[in-house]
Structures are given as C-alpha cells and as structure tokens.
Amino acid sequence: MSRLVKNVVKTIKVTPTFTADDNADNDVAFDWTQFEISEEIGIGAILESVVILDGYDFGEAIELVFCRGGDDNGTAPTAAQGLVGGGTSGSAAADITQAETQAVEICGHVNMTYTEGDLLTARVATNTNIGLALCPRKYSKFMYVGGLWRANPTDFSSLATGLMDIHLGFRY
C-alpha cells in the first residue's frame, strides 16, 4: 500500500534537447522530454516552482507544456503526437491537433520569463507559487514536458546543444 508523505519538496532536473536553428515566436523550442515525477506508480505532485538556467544566454520567454503520455502506461508520445505534429523542433511552429492533445493528455503549462540579468555566462528564469497539480497515468511514474518560444529567440543555429537546464520543484 502506498502512502503519501505531505510537504516533502523535491527538485527534478530536466535537460531538454534543443534544435540548433533560427527560431521564431511560437516555434517549438524542444519536444516532449520525459521526467520521473514520483518513485511510486500513479503518484502525482504539486509543481511549486520552475527555475531555468539558460547557458545559451538568450533571455527569451518560453512556455513549458506538460503531458501525461500516450496510454495508461504513460508511454512517450509518438512522433505524430509531438508538439510539431510529427516534425522536429526548431523553426517549426507548434502544430498539435486537438485529438493528439487529448491522446497525450496535456494537463498544464507554465509561462517563463527571465527575471535575472546576465549571471556571468547564463541567465535565470524563475517562477514560484505555481500550484499546478500534475499526475502521471495510472501505471506510470513518468510525465513529459515540452517548450514553446513565446518571443523571437536569438539565432542559435551554430551553437552547441545541452546548455539549458530546467529545475522543477515539486511538493508531495
């Protein structure tokens, strides 16, 4: 029997894969990236905070979108269920149908804007007191996060990938 321990805080680090490209407002920054929300199957948590450490030093607005996965086992969304409707991220506007949205159960979003100036070679975006309940599918402990540009980011077609970390703060 599972038991829920109240007021435990846990931070989960997600490092999405960005496509090096010349992006625009409403383009997909990164497609579904899996993270383990709980060590127990079917247990959710309250998303309390998000911190983005942007090693690219873009300082642009990004919207994080959360989904539960493709079926009761929480399998990863298929390419056709991606935020770009089967395409690849980077220079591709979000194009996910209503049916695909329902199939992967998009269950929330968080808008992020940069609150801190240049910190040596990075920028920081922070959002607190979010209070978004997120729960995986009933036979899963995984969820997925994707990102959409909400401004016109710098052309980073020649930059290395893997320079942005997203820290999700959960309360259980």
Backbone hydrogen bonds, N-H to C=O, Kabsch-Sander energy under -0.5 kcal/mol:
donor,donor_aa,acceptor,acceptor_aa,energy
5,V,3,R,-0.6
6,K,4,L,-0.6
8,V,5,V,-0.6
10,K,170,F,-2.4
12,I,168,L,-2.7
14,V,166,I,-3.2
18,F,16,P,-0.7
19,T,29,A,-0.7
20,A,18,F,-0.6
21,D,19,T,-0.8
23,N,21,D,-1.0
26,N,149,W,-2.4
27,D,24,A,-2.0
28,V,92,A,-2.6
29,A,27,D,-0.5
29,A,147,G,-2.1
30,F,147,G,-1.4
33,T,145,V,-2.1
35,F,143,M,-2.5
37,I,35,F,-0.7
37,I,141,K,-1.6
38,S,141,K,-1.3
42,G,140,S,-3.6
43,I,40,E,-1.4
44,G,42,G,-0.5
45,A,134,L,-2.6
46,I,171,R,-2.6
47,L,45,A,-0.6
47,L,132,L,-3.4
48,E,46,I,-0.8
48,E,169,G,-3.0
49,S,169,G,-1.6
50,V,127,N,-2.4
51,V,167,H,-2.1
52,I,125,A,-2.8
53,L,51,V,-0.5
53,L,165,D,-2.6
54,D,52,I,-0.7
54,D,123,R,-3.2
55,G,53,L,-1.0
55,G,163,L,-2.8
57,D,54,D,-1.2
62,I,112,M,-2.1
63,E,148,L,-3.0
64,L,62,I,-0.5
64,L,110,V,-3.1
65,V,146,G,-2.7
66,F,108,G,-2.9
67,C,144,Y,-2.3
68,R,104,V,-1.6
68,R,105,E,-0.9
69,G,104,V,-1.4
70,G,75,T,-3.5
74,G,71,D,-2.4
81,Q,78,T,-1.0
82,G,79,A,-1.5
85,G,82,G,-2.0
86,G,79,A,-0.8
87,G,84,V,-0.8
90,G,28,V,-1.6
94,A,26,N,-2.1
95,D,83,L,-3.2
101,T,97,T,-2.4
102,Q,98,Q,-2.3
103,A,99,A,-2.2
104,V,100,E,-1.9
106,I,101,T,-1.7
107,C,66,F,-2.4
108,G,66,F,-0.8
110,V,64,L,-2.4
112,M,62,I,-2.7
115,T,124,V,-1.2
116,E,124,V,-1.7
119,L,122,A,-3.4
120,L,118,D,-0.8
121,T,119,L,-1.2
122,A,119,L,-1.1
123,R,54,D,-1.5
125,A,52,I,-2.2
126,T,113,T,-0.6
127,N,50,V,-2.4
130,I,48,E,-2.1
131,G,47,L,-1.0
132,L,47,L,-1.8
133,A,131,G,-0.6
134,L,45,A,-2.9
137,R,68,R,-0.6
139,Y,72,D,-2.3
140,S,137,R,-1.8
143,M,35,F,-2.6
144,Y,67,C,-2.2
145,V,33,T,-2.1
146,G,65,V,-2.6
147,G,30,F,-2.8
148,L,63,E,-2.3
149,W,27,D,-2.8
150,R,61,A,-2.4
156,F,21,D,-1.6
156,F,154,T,-0.6
159,L,156,F,-1.2
165,D,53,L,-2.0
166,I,14,V,-3.0
167,H,51,V,-3.3
168,L,12,I,-3.1
168,L,166,I,-0.6
169,G,49,S,-3.1
169,G,167,H,-0.6
170,F,10,K,-3.4
170,F,168,L,-0.6
171,R,46,I,-2.3
172,Y,8,V,-2.7
